[in-house]
Amino acid sequence: MDTVLEYADEYVFNSVYDKLMPTALLANSTLPPVVVEAIGTWAPDNLYRQFLSIFILVTLGGWFFYLATACFSYCFIFDHDMMKHPKFLKNQVRLEVTCAVTSIPGFSILTVPWFLGEVNGYSLLYANAPQTTYEWIYAIASLPAFLFFTDMGIYWIHRFLHHPLLYKPLHKLHHKWIVPTPFASHAFHPLDGYLQSVPYHLYAYLVPMYKWSYIFMFVFVNVWTVLIHDGNFFLHSDFINTTAHHTVHHLYFNYNYGQYFTFWDKLGGSHRRPTAEQYDQALMKDAKVWAQQTKEADQIESDDAAKAKKFH
């Protein structure tokens, strides 16, 4: 984020802030002295300015990556026949987009402190490119290590969000999309989305990582999140948490909490292997299969609602 902010300051924010908050205006303002002192000269190293700038960058970047990736997937990958499924909601695409676009600023403001720490040197991200063989081995190994660590964190956070105390107020919104499109990928309650992003930020404070590798992984994470909602089941794997696995999660709720791998689901007893329902082209769109999926999904939702009453 420090590099992104540096370029944004040079080409955009310096001139914008100079026009909106000139030093003379602050000096002659009627604001309380403590406020003027806190704002200072509104220089690039001012924490309030950095907070605002990062919030703007993360929100605009979030909207761009979400809409660009989801639109591409929806137009060229998503199987539009799935929109005929009885659990596909009326105007669902519009509802998904509206939910995501209005939630992204909420995700963003909650994640700003993590990025603010990175910009001010509190994370373990490093800028120097690998030079030696050891450094290259470490940089390459950090990629699967990042995936393993974040997959572990997301699994437990995601599973915790399915607890009756938290499911209805936080996570149920995302499960409104029982037959999701790529636009459902970021259609979360803001706090839900933030909690599932914590492992990504935490990793940078616990394990040294080359910053451009970290940026690459952040882009990959957002693309992957869209892909597992695209309804295209071309990848068959018992190790990777594929689109088919995540489709099972949306249909049957209490299975396949992992993000990238099936390891933690198998360890935690929550793995449900995709079947011919997902892989057989005829069964995928069979009306009887859809009717059975609807019946089972409704029953699971009813059972979960009954469990939730015990905690309220």
C-alpha positions, 0 to 999 in steps of 0.5 A: 500500500505504501507504493500505491499511496506514494504514486496516488499522492504524487499524481492526485492527492497532493494537488487535490488536498492543496486546493481543498485544505491550503495551509493558509486556510487552516491557519486562519480557520475558526476550528479549535486549536486542537483540531488544527494542530491534529490536522497539521499541515496536511502533509503526506505523512499526516495520519489523518490524511493517510487514513482518508487517502487509503480509504479512498484508494481501497474503496475505489480499488475494491469497486474496480476489481469487483465490478471488472472481475465479476462482469467478466466472469458473469459474461464469459464464464457463468452458466446463465442457465443456473438462473432458472433454478427455483432458488435463484431470486427475482432481480438477484443480480441487481440485489447482489451488485447493490449489496456488494457496492454498498458494503465495500466502503464498510469493508474498506474503512475497517481495513484502513488501520491495517494498511495504515500500519503497513504504510508506516512500517509496522508490518513485516513486508519488505521492499528489496527484491530477492537477489540470492538463491535463498531469497528467491526460494523464500519468496516463492515459498511464501506464496503457498505459505500465505495461502495455507495460513489464510485458508486456515484463518478463513476456515475457522472464522467462516465456520464461527460465522455459521454459529447461531449467535452470529449467522443471522446478524452477520453471515446470513446476508451472503447466504441469501444467494443460494444459487450465486452469480459472480456478483455474489462474491463480495455481497457480504455484510461489511463486518462479515467481509472484514472478519474474513479478510483479517487473515490476509492482513495479519499474515503481513504482520507475522511473516516477512513477505516481499511486498510485490508478492503480497500485492500479487496475492491480494489481487489473486485473492479477489479474483479467486473469490469471484471464480468460486461463485461463477457456477462453472465446474471445470476443475475437479479436485479433492484437494482444492476448494473448487467452485463445485465445493463452494456451490455445495456450501451455498446450497447446503450451508454447513459444509466446505468453509475453506477458501482454497483447500479442502484440508481444514474441512476434512480435518474439521469434519465439514467436508462435503464432496461435490457429486454428479449434481455439480459435475454431470451436465445433464443433472446440473440442470435437471428439474428433479435435481433442482427440486431436491436441492431446494427441498434439502436447502429449505430443510437445513435453513429451517433446522438452523433457524430452530437452533438459532432460537435457542440462543436468543 
